[in-house]
């Protein structure tokens, strides 16, 4: 019997040929007030909620992607992605920054039609959020990210999302601390921290360009 060899997913690190190994991917839902409103929710500071993507959903900058199956309503969500260098459980907010290896730009791809159907039926979102190549992530910049700065996404040079990191409902340390009460965090974990308003549909053949001040740009193209 042949035992398969599996290569761990990884993300580029800016300015080096080294790679950051990815253990797990966690995502925060509706962490910008304007996006919460556009999705029909109350943006008050209720406890953040989380969902996951598989580690091998990561996609490198510059990739050309096949359009995902089972959807005619694929949506973009630009996000700051935090990479953890250490972990722990029940991490205090004041200790959370010390767990951060670095950060970068990510796009949470969502099969919105499947998500809507799952919500209506009271079912999990897994196939709407955790599908193949659903987590493009740009090169990571080591260090703790700034708490403010432009975050934006354009499709074929037309701006679709534009906001500021200061608009987060829950800060990065608060997100890490809260998530660590649900699971024990570990080195290699990535956390997508939410998206500003303007999420919308991606068509076949379009190029998506995501930017956050201070980080390398992330760009992916969908095959026609």
C-alpha positions as a Markdown table, in Angstrom:
| # | Residue | x | y | z |
|---|---|---|---|---|
| 1 | Unk | 0.0 | 0.0 | 0.0 |
| 2 | Unk | 1.4 | 3.4 | -1.0 |
| 3 | Unk | 1.1 | 6.0 | 1.7 |
| 4 | Unk | 0.7 | 9.5 | 0.1 |
| 5 | Unk | 3.1 | 12.3 | 0.7 |
| 6 | Unk | 1.4 | 15.5 | 1.6 |
| 7 | Unk | 3.1 | 18.9 | 1.3 |
| 8 | Unk | 1.9 | 21.5 | 3.9 |
| 9 | Unk | 0.2 | 24.6 | 2.4 |
| 10 | Unk | 2.3 | 27.7 | 2.8 |
| 11 | Unk | 2.2 | 31.5 | 2.2 |
| 12 | Unk | 5.0 | 33.7 | 0.9 |
| 13 | Unk | 6.9 | 36.0 | 3.3 |
| 14 | Unk | 7.7 | 39.4 | 1.8 |
| 15 | Unk | 11.4 | 40.1 | 1.1 |
| 16 | Unk | 12.5 | 36.5 | 1.5 |
| 17 | Unk | 12.3 | 33.1 | -0.2 |
| 18 | Unk | 11.1 | 31.6 | 3.1 |
| 19 | Unk | 7.5 | 30.3 | 3.4 |
| 20 | Unk | 5.0 | 30.5 | 6.3 |
| 21 | Unk | 3.4 | 27.1 | 6.9 |
| 22 | Unk | -0.4 | 27.2 | 7.2 |
| 23 | Unk | -1.9 | 25.0 | 9.9 |
| 24 | Unk | -5.5 | 26.2 | 10.0 |
| 25 | Unk | -7.6 | 29.1 | 8.6 |
| 26 | Unk | -10.1 | 30.9 | 10.8 |
| 27 | Unk | -12.4 | 33.8 | 9.6 |
| 28 | Unk | -14.3 | 36.4 | 11.5 |
| 29 | Unk | -17.8 | 37.2 | 10.2 |
| 30 | Unk | -19.2 | 40.8 | 9.8 |
| 31 | Unk | -16.4 | 42.7 | 11.6 |
| 32 | Unk | -17.0 | 46.0 | 9.9 |
| 33 | Unk | -20.2 | 47.9 | 10.7 |
| 34 | Unk | -20.9 | 48.9 | 7.1 |
| 35 | Unk | -20.6 | 45.4 | 5.9 |
| 36 | Unk | -22.8 | 44.1 | 8.8 |
| 37 | Unk | -25.5 | 46.5 | 7.7 |
| 38 | Unk | -25.2 | 45.5 | 4.0 |
| 39 | Unk | -25.7 | 41.9 | 5.0 |
| 40 | Unk | -28.8 | 42.8 | 7.1 |
| 41 | Unk | -27.3 | 42.5 | 10.6 |
| 42 | Unk | -27.0 | 44.8 | 13.6 |
| 43 | Unk | -23.3 | 46.0 | 13.8 |
| 44 | Unk | -23.3 | 46.5 | 17.6 |
| 45 | Unk | -20.5 | 44.8 | 19.5 |
| 46 | Unk | -22.0 | 41.4 | 19.9 |
| 47 | Unk | -19.4 | 38.6 | 20.4 |
| 48 | Unk | -17.6 | 37.9 | 17.1 |
| 49 | Unk | -18.5 | 34.7 | 15.3 |
| 50 | Unk | -16.1 | 32.5 | 13.4 |
| 51 | Unk | -16.0 | 30.0 | 10.6 |
| 52 | Unk | -13.1 | 28.0 | 8.9 |
| 53 | Unk | -11.6 | 27.3 | 5.6 |
| 54 | Unk | -9.2 | 24.3 | 4.9 |
| 55 | Unk | -5.5 | 25.2 | 5.0 |
| 56 | Unk | -5.1 | 24.1 | 1.3 |
| 57 | Unk | -7.6 | 26.8 | 0.2 |
| 58 | Unk | -4.7 | 29.3 | 0.2 |
| 59 | Unk | -3.9 | 30.7 | -3.2 |
| 60 | Unk | -0.7 | 32.7 | -4.1 |
| 61 | Unk | -0.5 | 36.2 | -5.5 |
| 62 | Unk | -0.6 | 36.2 | -9.3 |
| 63 | Unk | -2.6 | 33.0 | -9.7 |
| 64 | Unk | -5.1 | 32.3 | -12.4 |
| 65 | Unk | -8.1 | 30.4 | -10.9 |
| 66 | Unk | -10.7 | 28.2 | -12.4 |
| 67 | Unk | -14.2 | 29.6 | -11.7 |
| 68 | Unk | -15.6 | 27.6 | -8.8 |
| 69 | Unk | -18.3 | 25.0 | -9.5 |
| 70 | Unk | -21.8 | 25.0 | -8.1 |
| 71 | Unk | -22.2 | 28.8 | -8.1 |
| 72 | Unk | -23.4 | 31.7 | -10.2 |
| 73 | Unk | -22.9 | 34.3 | -7.5 |
| 74 | Unk | -19.3 | 34.2 | -6.4 |
| 75 | Unk | -18.4 | 37.2 | -4.1 |
| 76 | Unk | -15.2 | 38.9 | -3.1 |
| 77 | Unk | -14.3 | 40.1 | 0.4 |
| 78 | Unk | -11.0 | 41.8 | 1.0 |
| 79 | Unk | -9.5 | 41.2 | 4.5 |
| 80 | Unk | -6.5 | 41.8 | 6.7 |
| 81 | Unk | -5.0 | 38.3 | 7.4 |
| 82 | Unk | -3.1 | 37.7 | 10.6 |
| 83 | Unk | -0.5 | 34.9 | 10.8 |
| 84 | Unk | 0.3 | 33.5 | 14.2 |
| 85 | Unk | 3.8 | 32.7 | 15.3 |
| 86 | Unk | 2.8 | 31.3 | 18.7 |
| 87 | Unk | -0.5 | 30.2 | 20.1 |
| 88 | Unk | -2.3 | 29.4 | 23.3 |
| 89 | Unk | -5.8 | 29.2 | 24.8 |
| 90 | Unk | -7.6 | 31.8 | 26.9 |
| 91 | Unk | -5.1 | 34.5 | 25.7 |
| 92 | Unk | -5.6 | 37.9 | 27.3 |
| 93 | Unk | -6.2 | 40.8 | 25.0 |
| 94 | Unk | -3.1 | 42.5 | 26.3 |
| 95 | Unk | -1.0 | 39.4 | 25.4 |
| 96 | Unk | -2.5 | 38.8 | 22.0 |
| 97 | Unk | -0.2 | 40.9 | 19.9 |
| 98 | Unk | 2.8 | 38.8 | 21.1 |
| 99 | Unk | 1.3 | 35.8 | 19.2 |
| 100 | Unk | 1.5 | 37.5 | 15.8 |
| 101 | Unk | 4.1 | 36.6 | 13.3 |
| 102 | Unk | 2.9 | 39.0 | 10.6 |
| 103 | Unk | 0.0 | 40.0 | 8.4 |
| 104 | Unk | -1.0 | 40.3 | 4.7 |
| 105 | Unk | -3.8 | 40.9 | 2.3 |
| 106 | Unk | -6.4 | 38.2 | 1.8 |
| 107 | Unk | -9.6 | 37.6 | -0.2 |
| 108 | Unk | -12.4 | 35.5 | 1.4 |
| 109 | Unk | -14.1 | 34.1 | -1.7 |
| 110 | Unk | -17.8 | 33.2 | -1.0 |
| 111 | Unk | -20.3 | 31.2 | -3.0 |
| 112 | Unk | -23.1 | 33.6 | -1.9 |
| 113 | Unk | -25.9 | 31.7 | -3.4 |
| 114 | Unk | -24.9 | 28.6 | -1.5 |
| 115 | Unk | -24.5 | 30.6 | 1.7 |
| 116 | Unk | -28.0 | 32.1 | 1.3 |
| 117 | Unk | -29.5 | 28.7 | 0.7 |
| 118 | Unk | -27.7 | 27.3 | 3.8 |
| 119 | Unk | -28.8 | 30.2 | 6.0 |
| 120 | Unk | -32.4 | 29.8 | 4.9 |
| 121 | Unk | -32.3 | 26.1 | 5.7 |
| 122 | Unk | -30.4 | 26.6 | 9.0 |
| 123 | Unk | -27.5 | 24.5 | 7.7 |
| 124 | Unk | -23.7 | 25.0 | 7.9 |
| 125 | Unk | -21.9 | 27.4 | 5.5 |
| 126 | Unk | -19.0 | 25.0 | 4.8 |
| 127 | Unk | -19.5 | 24.6 | 1.1 |
| 128 | Unk | -20.2 | 28.3 | 0.7 |
| 129 | Unk | -16.9 | 29.4 | 2.4 |
| 130 | Unk | -14.5 | 26.4 | 2.5 |
| 131 | Unk | -14.2 | 25.3 | -1.1 |
| 132 | Unk | -11.1 | 24.8 | -3.2 |
| 133 | Unk | -8.9 | 27.9 | -3.8 |
| 134 | Unk | -11.3 | 30.0 | -1.7 |
| 135 | Unk | -8.5 | 31.9 | 0.3 |
| 136 | Unk | -6.1 | 33.9 | -1.8 |
| 137 | Unk | -3.4 | 35.4 | 0.5 |
| 138 | Unk | -0.6 | 37.8 | -0.4 |
| 139 | Unk | 2.9 | 37.8 | 1.0 |
| 140 | Unk | 3.1 | 38.3 | 4.7 |
| 141 | Unk | 4.9 | 41.2 | 6.2 |
| 142 | Unk | 6.4 | 40.2 | 9.6 |
| 143 | Unk | 5.4 | 42.3 | 12.7 |
| 144 | Unk | 2.1 | 43.5 | 14.3 |
| 145 | Unk | 0.0 | 45.3 | 11.7 |
| 146 | Unk | -1.2 | 48.9 | 12.1 |
| 147 | Unk | -4.6 | 49.6 | 13.5 |
| 148 | Unk | -5.5 | 52.0 | 10.7 |
| 149 | Unk | -4.9 | 52.3 | 7.0 |
| 150 | Unk | -6.7 | 51.9 | 3.7 |
| 151 | Unk | -8.2 | 48.5 | 2.7 |
| 152 | Unk | -9.6 | 48.2 | -0.8 |
| 153 | Unk | -10.5 | 45.9 | -3.6 |
| 154 | Unk | -10.9 | 46.6 | -7.3 |
| 155 | Unk | -12.2 | 44.4 | -10.2 |
| 156 | Unk | -10.6 | 45.2 | -13.6 |
| 157 | Unk | -9.4 | 48.5 | -12.1 |
| 158 | Unk | -12.9 | 49.5 | -10.8 |
| 159 | Unk | -13.0 | 50.0 | -7.1 |
| 160 | Unk | -15.6 | 47.9 | -5.4 |
| 161 | Unk | -14.6 | 48.0 | -1.7 |
| 162 | Unk | -12.9 | 50.8 | 0.1 |
| 163 | Unk | -12.5 | 51.3 | 3.9 |
| 164 | Unk | -10.1 | 51.6 | 6.7 |
| 165 | Unk | -8.7 | 49.1 | 9.2 |
| 166 | Unk | -9.8 | 51.5 | 12.0 |
| 167 | Unk | -13.4 | 50.6 | 11.1 |
| 168 | Unk | -13.1 | 47.1 | 12.6 |
| 169 | Unk | -15.8 | 46.4 | 15.2 |
| 170 | Unk | -13.4 | 44.0 | 17.0 |
| 171 | Unk | -9.6 | 44.8 | 17.0 |
| 172 | Unk | -7.0 | 42.2 | 16.1 |
| 173 | Unk | -6.0 | 41.5 | 19.7 |
| 174 | Unk | -9.7 | 41.2 | 20.7 |
| 175 | Unk | -10.3 | 38.7 | 17.8 |
| 176 | Unk | -7.3 | 36.6 | 18.8 |
| 177 | Unk | -8.3 | 36.6 | 22.5 |
| 178 | Unk | -11.9 | 35.7 | 21.8 |
| 179 | Unk | -11.0 | 32.9 | 19.3 |
| 180 | Unk | -8.6 | 31.4 | 21.8 |
| 181 | Unk | -11.5 | 30.8 | 24.1 |
| 182 | Unk | -13.1 | 28.5 | 21.5 |
| 183 | Unk | -9.9 | 26.7 | 20.3 |
| 184 | Unk | -6.3 | 26.5 | 21.3 |
| 185 | Unk | -4.5 | 28.6 | 18.8 |
| 186 | Unk | -1.1 | 27.4 | 17.4 |
| 187 | Unk | 1.8 | 28.6 | 15.2 |
| 188 | Unk | 0.8 | 28.5 | 11.5 |
| 189 | Unk | -2.8 | 29.6 | 12.1 |
| 190 | Unk | -4.2 | 32.3 | 9.8 |
| 191 | Unk | -7.1 | 34.6 | 10.8 |
| 192 | Unk | -9.1 | 36.5 | 8.3 |
| 193 | Unk | -10.4 | 39.6 | 10.2 |
| 194 | Unk | -13.4 | 40.7 | 8.3 |
| 195 | Unk | -14.3 | 42.9 | 5.3 |
| 196 | Unk | -15.7 | 46.4 | 4.7 |
| 197 | Unk | -18.8 | 47.1 | 2.7 |
| 198 | Unk | -19.0 | 46.7 | -1.1 |
| 199 | Unk | -18.9 | 42.9 | -1.4 |
| 200 | Unk | -20.2 | 41.8 | -4.7 |
| 201 | Unk | -20.1 | 39.5 | -7.6 |
| 202 | Unk | -17.1 | 38.2 | -9.6 |
| 203 | Unk | -17.5 | 37.2 | -13.3 |
| 204 | Unk | -15.5 | 34.8 | -15.3 |
| 205 | Unk | -12.4 | 36.4 | -16.8 |
| 206 | Unk | -12.1 | 39.2 | -14.3 |
| 207 | Unk | -9.0 | 40.2 | -12.3 |
| 208 | Unk | -9.3 | 41.0 | -8.6 |
| 209 | Unk | -6.8 | 43.4 | -7.0 |
| 210 | Unk | -6.8 | 43.7 | -3.2 |
| 211 | Unk | -4.7 | 46.3 | -1.3 |
| 212 | Unk | -4.0 | 47.3 | 2.3 |
| 213 | Unk | -1.6 | 50.1 | 3.2 |
| 214 | Unk | 1.8 | 48.7 | 4.1 |
| 215 | Unk | 1.4 | 45.3 | 2.5 |
| 216 | Unk | 2.2 | 43.7 | -0.8 |
| 217 | Unk | -0.8 | 43.9 | -3.3 |
| 218 | Unk | -2.7 | 40.7 | -3.9 |
| 219 | Unk | -4.0 | 40.0 | -7.4 |
| 220 | Unk | -5.8 | 37.0 | -8.9 |
| 221 | Unk | -7.5 | 36.4 | -12.2 |
| 222 | Unk | -10.5 | 34.0 | -12.9 |
| 223 | Unk | -10.3 | 32.0 | -16.1 |
| 224 | Unk | -12.8 | 33.0 | -18.8 |
